[in-house]
Amino acid sequence: MTMMTRKLITSADQLVDGKQYALVQREFTIKVTFSEVVHPEPQPGYWTTDDIACAQFIGRKGIGCIVGEDRQRLFDGLTEIGVKIYEL
């Protein structure tokens, strides 16, 4: 199957944590997994993680990643430079 038969992601809201995607720019294609760290709303009496919130595409076998402050900024940054994102 070519990328043309796969679903093109057209908004950041379509990205799903843990799902695999193909990033395509001209003749280059890399397969990645989307990962997102989102902070829960702090609640009295509950421990809240202090991890930095971010969204990222992690390369296969954990090699290389593309990171953004959040899913929207990551998506916008990639589409701005002509990268298309397809579901796998």
VOMAR-141858 format. One record per residue: x, y, z of N, C-alpha, C, O in turn; residue in one letter. Coordinates in steps of 0.1 Angstrom, whole numbers, padded with zeros to 4 digits, always signed. Layout:
<sites>
XYZXYZXYZXYZA...
</sites>
This chain:
<sites>
+0008-0012+0000+0000+0000+0000+0009+0012+0000+0019+0013+0007M+0005+0022-0008+0012+0035-0008+0007+0044+0002-0004+0042+0008T+0014+0055+0005+0009+0065+0015-0004+0071+0010-0012+0076+0018M-0006+0071-0003-0018+0077-0009-0031+0070-0005-0042+0075-0005M-0030+0057-0001-0041+0049+0003-0043+0050+0018-0053+0044+0023T-0034+0056+0025-0035+0058+0039-0042+0071+0043-0043+0080+0034R-0048+0072+0055-0055+0084+0058-0045+0095+0062-0036+0094+0070K-0046+0107+0055-0038+0118+0057-0043+0125+0070-0055+0128+0071L-0034+0129+0079-0038+0136+0091-0039+0151+0087-0029+0156+0083I-0050+0157+0090-0052+0171+0086-0053+0181+0098-0054+0193+0096T-0053+0175+0110-0053+0184+0121-0047+0177+0133-0046+0165+0134S-0042+0185+0143-0035+0179+0154-0044+0171+0163-0040+0162+0170A-0057+0174+0162-0067+0166+0170-0068+0152+0166-0073+0144+0173D-0064+0149+0154-0065+0135+0149-0053+0126+0154-0054+0114+0152Q-0043+0132+0160-0032+0124+0165-0036+0117+0177-0042+0122+0186L-0032+0104+0178-0036+0095+0190-0023+0091+0197-0014+0085+0190V-0022+0093+0210-0011+0089+0218-0008+0074+0216-0018+0066+0218D+0004+0070+0213+0008+0056+0211+0005+0050+0197+0009+0039+0195G-0001+0057+0188-0004+0052+0175+0008+0055+0166+0015+0065+0167K+0010+0047+0155+0021+0048+0146+0016+0056+0134+0005+0055+0129Q+0026+0064+0129+0023+0073+0117+0035+0072+0108+0046+0068+0112Y+0033+0077+0096+0044+0079+0086+0045+0094+0084+0035+0100+0080A+0058+0099+0085+0060+0113+0082+0067+0113+0068+0077+0106+0066L+0061+0121+0059+0065+0120+0045+0069+0135+0040+0061+0144+0041V+0081+0136+0035+0085+0149+0029+0093+0146+0016+0103+0140+0017Q+0087+0149+0005+0092+0146-0008+0094+0131-0009+0084+0123-0007R+0106+0126-0012+0109+0112-0013+0112+0105+0000+0115+0093+0000E+0113+0112+0011+0117+0107+0024+0105+0103+0032+0095+0111+0033F+0105+0091+0038+0094+0086+0046+0101+0080+0059+0110+0072+0058T+0096+0084+0071+0100+0077+0083+0088+0073+0091+0078+0080+0091I+0089+0061+0097+0078+0056+0105+0081+0060+0120+0092+0058+0125K+0071+0065+0126+0072+0070+0140+0060+0067+0148+0050+0063+0143V+0061+0068+0161+0051+0067+0171+0048+0080+0178+0058+0087+0182T+0035+0084+0178+0032+0097+0185+0031+0095+0200+0025+0085+0204F+0037+0104+0208+0036+0103+0222+0034+0117+0228+0039+0127+0223S+0025+0117+0238+0022+0130+0243+0021+0129+0259+0016+0120+0264E+0027+0139+0265+0027+0141+0280+0018+0153+0283+0022+0164+0279V+0007+0150+0289-0002+0161+0293-0003+0161+0308-0005+0151+0315V-0003+0173+0314-0004+0174+0328-0019+0174+0332-0027+0181+0327H-0022+0165+0342-0035+0165+0348-0037+0178+0356-0028+0184+0361P-0050+0182+0358-0053+0194+0366-0049+0190+0381-0053+0180+0386E-0041+0199+0388-0037+0196+0402-0050+0195+0411-0059+0203+0409P-0050+0186+0420-0061+0184+0429-0055+0183+0443-0045+0177+0445Q-0062+0190+0453-0057+0189+0467-0055+0175+0472-0065+0167+0470P-0044+0172+0478-0042+0159+0484-0037+0148+0474-0035+0137+0478G-0035+0152+0461-0030+0142+0451-0017+0147+0446-0015+0159+0443Y-0008+0137+0444+0005+0140+0438+0003+0143+0423-0004+0135+0416W+0010+0153+0418+0009+0156+0404+0023+0156+0398+0033+0162+0404T+0025+0149+0387+0038+0148+0381+0044+0162+0377+0036+0171+0374T+0057+0163+0377+0063+0176+0373+0070+0174+0359+0079+0182+0356D+0067+0163+0352+0072+0161+0339+0069+0173+0330+0058+0179+0332D+0077+0176+0321+0075+0187+0311+0065+0183+0301+0066+0172+0295I+0054+0190+0300+0044+0187+0290+0050+0188+0276+0057+0198+0273A+0047+0178+0267+0053+0179+0253+0045+0169+0245+0038+0160+0250C+0047+0170+0232+0042+0161+0222+0054+0157+0213+0062+0166+0210A+0055+0145+0209+0067+0141+0201+0064+0129+0192+0055+0121+0195Q+0071+0128+0181+0071+0117+0173+0084+0110+0176+0095+0115+0174F+0084+0097+0180+0096+0089+0183+0098+0079+0172+0089+0072+0167I+0110+0079+0167+0114+0070+0156+0113+0056+0160+0113+0052+0172G+0112+0047+0150+0112+0032+0153+0124+0028+0161+0135+0034+0159R+0123+0019+0170+0133+0014+0178+0139+0025+0188+0150+0024+0193K+0131+0035+0190+0134+0046+0199+0146+0055+0194+0151+0063+0202G+0149+0054+0181+0160+0062+0176+0155+0075+0170+0146+0074+0161I+0159+0086+0175+0155+0099+0170+0141+0103+0174+0132+0094+0176G+0139+0116+0176+0125+0121+0178+0124+0135+0174+0134+0143+0173C+0111+0139+0172+0108+0153+0168+0099+0158+0179+0088+0152+0182I+0102+0168+0186+0095+0173+0198+0089+0186+0196+0095+0195+0190V+0077+0188+0202+0071+0202+0202+0065+0204+0216+0063+0195+0224G+0062+0217+0219+0057+0220+0232+0043+0214+0234+0040+0210+0246E+0035+0212+0224+0022+0205+0225+0019+0200+0211+0026+0203+0201D+0008+0192+0210+0005+0185+0197+0002+0195+0186+0006+0193+0174R-0004+0207+0189-0007+0217+0179+0005+0223+0173+0007+0224+0161Q+0015+0227+0182+0027+0233+0177+0036+0223+0169+0042+0227+0160R+0036+0210+0174+0043+0200+0166+0037+0198+0153+0045+0198+0143L+0024+0197+0152+0017+0195+0139+0020+0207+0130+0023+0206+0118F+0018+0219+0135+0020+0231+0127+0034+0233+0122+0036+0236+0110D+0044+0230+0130+0058+0230+0126+0061+0221+0115+0068+0225+0106G+0056+0209+0116+0059+0199+0105+0051+0203+0092+0057+0202+0081L+0039+0206+0093+0032+0210+0081+0037+0222+0074+0036+0224+0062T+0042+0232+0082+0048+0244+0077+0060+0241+0068+0063+0249+0058E+0068+0230+0071+0079+0227+0062+0076+0216+0052+0085+0210+0046I+0063+0214+0050+0059+0204+0039+0059+0190+0043+0058+0181+0034G+0059+0186+0056+0058+0172+0060+0043+0168+0061+0035+0175+0067V+0040+0157+0055+0026+0152+0055+0027+0140+0065+0036+0132+0066K+0016+0139+0073+0015+0128+0083+0004+0119+0079-0008+0123+0077I+0007+0106+0078-0003+0095+0074-0004+0085+0086+0006+0082+0092Y-0016+0080+0088-0018+0069+0097-0012+0056+0091-0011+0054+0079E-0007+0048+0100-0002+0034+0095-0012+0024+0099-0009+0012+0097L
</sites>
